[in-house]
Amino acid sequence: MAADKIPILRKISESDQAVASVDQDVRGRKVVNMVGDELGKVGDLLVDEEESKVRFLLVEHGGFLGIGEKKTFVPVDAVTEITADCVYVDQSREQVEGAPEYDPALVEEPDYYSLVYNHYRYPPFWGPGYVYPGYPPPRA
């Protein structure tokens, strides 16, 4: 992928893409960091339709019964383990809560993705030498 061409990402729930199997669909699972703090739940997945790869988890956190809830992205690069109930990430509660807030009007703006990657200190997926992470497992 050319570094100057950042694809538009789409929520998997609003795209023609599908998760390969029910076991691999992490939507609805708790997001937990490595010290056991529950950070929220996976509300949706952002996919790069060109390459059929998940790039971000849309994490819903805070609030009560949907009121005051905040949504932020976590790059799949942060995922360290996936179990039947949880998605484990290598980020602190403060890091996830302090991420740029999800705004549907911004998700088509390449600069927004750069902000998210910079926040988590990961290289962007469109950069040279990027290697797709082991989690979630790539689709065959």
Salt bridges, closest charged atoms under 4 A:
ASP25 OD2 - ARG27 NH2 2.68
ASP48 OD2 - ARG55 NH2 3.13
GLU49 OE1 - ARG10 NE 3.82
GLU50 OE2 - LYS5 NZ 2.60
GLU51 OE1 - ARG55 NH2 2.97
GLU60 OE1 - LYS41 NZ 3.75
GLU97 OE2 - ARG93 NH1 3.90
GLU108 OE2 - ARG10 NH1 3.48
